[in-house]
Every structure is written in structure tokens, then in C-alpha cells.
Amino acid sequence: MIDVDAMFPVMVINDLEAVKQFYEAVFGFTAVFYDSNFYLHLISPNKSIQLGFLLPNLVNQPEFLHPIMSTQGYVISLEVKDAALAYSEAKGMDLNIAMALKQEEWGQIHFMIQDPAGIHVDVVQHLAPAAN
């Protein structure tokens, strides 16, 4: 068995600086590694979430990492304590809202925004199961 310590996606995008500014300003992430010619690695304030972003067409990378990733069918979900409050804050920051706040029958309240790279971010609150 391979013992894993952490997991994070690495997304191939065009503009590291715009994404860096977005996740720092909107979610309080910190860049723990940033080289504007190569790679950005972010970590959440509570250090439980990591995100990696890589520029396309780097000669030192395998061919499969050269193209920009498709944002279709891909979403980053970030769990919050209060989705309604987060939605109000997102609207106040004039973020690109891709899906308005809604409550799902399976026990979530969530909305989606789109980051500068076109990646959808699902901001989700899980509700306590209803008592029977």
C-alpha cells in the first residue's frame, strides 16, 4: 500500500497571477510556492485544502500536461459553515456567480462561482439530516 499524506489537484491554466489573487482575496488562501513562469501552490487558512496551478506548454513537463485543462465537467467544492452568508459575500464582491444559491433535497445548500481560469467553485454547506 502507498501511504498518502495529502491530496491536491493540479490544474493547467493560463494566468497564475489572476488565480492567485482570486483565491487569496475570496477564500484567504496563501501562496506557499509561486513562480509566475511555472507553478502556483495555494493552501487554505486552516491548512486543510491545497490547490496547484501549472502553466501550459512547459518544455520540462510531459506532453499530457501541455494543454490547458477543460473546465467543462470539473468543479472544486469548498465546504463552508454558512452558504447563505458566503453567497451574500460573493455577491458583495461582484464575483462571477455561475449558479445561484439553492437548497438541494439531499441535504446541501450551495452556489457556484467561476474563478478567473473558468473553473467552477461549488461553495457548499452540508445540512444536518432531518430527524425522523
N, C-alpha and C positions, 0 to 999 in steps of 0.2 A: 504494500500500500504506500502511496505517496502522501506524506504528511503535509497538508496545506495550512499556511498561516493566515493568508488573506486572499481576497479576490477583488479585482477591479477590471472594468472594461477599458480597452484602448481603442479610441475612435479616430479614424483618419479623416482630418478636416483641413480646410484652407487657412483659417485665421485663428491662430493660437491666442493672440492678444485680445481679440474681441471676446472669445470664450472665457479667457482668464478673468477679464473684467466683469463679465456677466456672473459667473459663479461666485466670485468674491463679493460683489455688490448685492446680489439677490439672496444667496444662501450662506454667506460668510465663510466659504471655503478659503483655504490658504494654499498658495503655490509652494510645494516643498521641493520641486525641481522645475526650472523653466529655462529653456534655451529657445529663443524665438526662431532659430533656424532649424529646429529639430522636434522638440518634445515639451509637453506641459504635464505635470503631475500635480493634482489637487487633492487636498484632504479636508474633510468636514471639520467644523469646530470641535465636535466630540470625538474626532479621530476614528469614527466607525465606518466612514464611507470614503472611498478613494476613486478618482476618475483620472484616466490617462487620455491624452490627445496627442496625435502624431501628425506631422505634415506629410503630404503625399509625395510620391516620386523621389524619395531619397535613395541615392545610389548605394548606400550601405545596408539597405533593407531588402528582404526578399520581394520578388515581383508581386506577390499577392497583397503586400502592404502598400503598393504604389497608388492604386486608385482611391479616390475619396469614397467613403462608405455611403451606401444608400441609407437615407433616413426613413424610407418607407418600411413600415413593419418593425420599427425599432423604437423603444421607449425606455427612458430612465425613470424609475419610480423612486420618489423620495417621500418617506413617511413623515408626517407631521402630527402634532397633538391636536391642532385645531385647523381644519381645512378651510372653514369659513373665514377665519381671521387671515390665513395665508392668502386666500383669494382676494380679500379686501386690500391687503398689502400689495399683491401683484397688480391689481387694477390701479392702485395709487402710484405704482412705479411705471405705469403705462407699458407693461410687458405685453408681448405678443401672445394673447390668450387663444389657444387652439381649440379648447373645449371649455365651456362654462361650467361652473360649479354644479355638481349634481350628486344626488344620493342614489346609490345602487341597491337593488334588492338583496344582494349577497353580503351587505354589511360594510359598505365603504361610502365615504363622501370624498369626492375628488374633483380636480380640474386639471387641465393640461395647458402648459405654456410651451413656446418654442424658443430654443436658445439661438444665438447668432449663427450657428452652424446648421440650423434647420432641424436639430434633434429635439424630439418631443420629450418634455419632462412632465411626468404624471405626479402631481402633488396630492398625496392620498392620506386620509385619516381612516383607520380601521375602527369600526364601532363595536361596542361590546355586544355579544349575542343577546338576542331578546330572550327574556325568561319565558318558559312555557307554563 
